[in-house]
Amino acid sequence: MKETLVVVGILLRIALIFLVAVLVLLVAIGLFRSIFPASTSSVPGGSGYSSAVGSAVVTAAAAPQQAAQPAASGPDALVTLLGIQWGKDWPGAIATLQQLDQLQPNSQWHAKLYAAYINAGNQQADQGNWTQARSYLNEAIRLDPTRQENTALAARFPAPTPAPINMVGKVASDVPGAPIQLGQTVTSIIDSATKPADVYAIKLPVGQTVRFNAVCLGCGLRLVAPNPAYGYAYDGCIFCERTDPTGQWSKEYTPAVAGTYYFVLVAEAPETRYVFGSEIVH
């Protein structure tokens, strides 16, 4: 009986040692795999990217090649696009024609681009967008300044009239007056009791016809020659006139001598608002 117990004890010890050895071996294998992971690149008979991660790598690598391919922007594709845009999307048609004109410079695309600019301008004018309409017209004229219809188109798309410059409290009542540029439009208030006149100094070129325009209900209007000795009230006027009952007035004058002339607006009533301007007659 004693001998049997001894044998059983030995067998248990051997089993325990074997179990410990197996555990140690499993731990060692786990550490080895964590330090030296298996490579999938050496798998024979495949692409080398059979896993899901490998597929993602292939897609990512192919993306730059796909992005590098040019868009469908050849002449044929652009002509097709132009057919869709024409009459429906003038800014888009202009952009397409600009590309066609660069790819295939010829009179056909040049003429169509001119027409697209005009059509776009007409569309903007019909919508009351005169600034944008004028911009399209300018592009058309710049593209082909020899077109005979440019003059008529310029009349259809007039340049915007700037707002008059407010000169209230800034204008002298006698010579030397307030200097303004030929072509400027001003507005102010004169008063028969407190501010009887406004005087403007304007440089006029010799031999060039100038048109003076005024809107003033009940105003005297005078043009005084350069270098008056005693002021507008004492020197002779080149012309001395009044506005008509509607307040409208316009007159042309061609100087025989270049110099600084003086335009005078005289109040015939209190609190008289006026608008005055000048322009060269072409």
C-alpha positions, 0 to 999 in steps of 0.5 A, a space after each residue: 500500500 505504501 509503495 502504491 502511494 509513492 507511485 501515485 505521488 510521483 505521477 502527480 508530480 510529473 503531470 504537474 511539471 508537464 502542465 507547467 511546461 505547456 503553460 510556459 510554452 504557450 506564453 512564449 509562443 504568444 510573446 513571439 507572435 506579438 513581437 514578430 507578426 506574420 507577413 501576408 506579403 509572402 502568401 503565394 498564389 494571390 495578389 498579396 492583398 487578400 484581406 479586407 485591409 489589403 483591399 483598402 490599401 489597393 483602393 487608396 493607391 489607385 485613387 490618385 491615378 483616377 483623380 489624375 484623369 482629365 475631365 471630359 472637357 474636349 471640344 466635342 464635350 464642350 460643344 454638347 454642353 454649349 448646346 444645353 446652355 445656349 439660351 438658358 444659361 448665358 454666363 455658363 455659355 460664355 464660360 464654355 465658349 471661352 474654353 472653346 475659343 482657347 482650344 480651337 481659336 476661330 471666327 465661329 467661337 469668336 462670333 458666338 462669344 460676342 453674341 453670348 455677351 450681348 444676349 447676357 447683357 440684354 437679359 440683365 437689362 430686361 431685369 433692370 440690372 444695368 450695371 451688369 448689363 453694361 459690363 457684358 456690353 463692355 466685354 463684347 466691345 472689347 472682344 470685337 471693337 470693330 462691330 458696327 452695332 457697338 454704337 447702338 448697343 452702347 445707347 441701349 446700355 447707357 453708363 450709370 449716372 453717378 449721384 450728384 455731389 452734395 455741395 450744401 455749405 461748401 460753395 462760395 457766393 462769389 468769385 473765385 467760387 468752388 472748383 469742380 471738374 468738367 463732367 461733374 454734377 452737383 447739387 445744393 440749396 440757394 436762398 434769395 434772402 440768406 444765400 443768393 448765389 452759388 459760384 462754381 469755377 470750371 476749367 474749359 478747353 479751347 474750341 471744345 463745345 460744352 453743354 451746361 445742364 441745370 434743374 432749378 425752379 426759378 433760378 438765374 444762370 450766368 457764365 462769366 469769362 475768366 479773370 473777372 475783375 470785380 466778381 460776377 455781379 459787376 462783370 459782363 456775362 457770356 450769357 445770363 438766362 433763367 430756367 423755364 417754368 418747369 425748372 429745366 435748362 440746357 445750353 451749349 458753349 464753345 470757348 474761344 479761349 481756354 481758362 477757368 470760367 465761372 458758372 453762377 446760379 442765382 436764387 429768385 426765391 427762398 430755399 431753392 434746391 438745384 442740380 447743375 452739371 456739365 459735359 463735353 459734346 462729342 
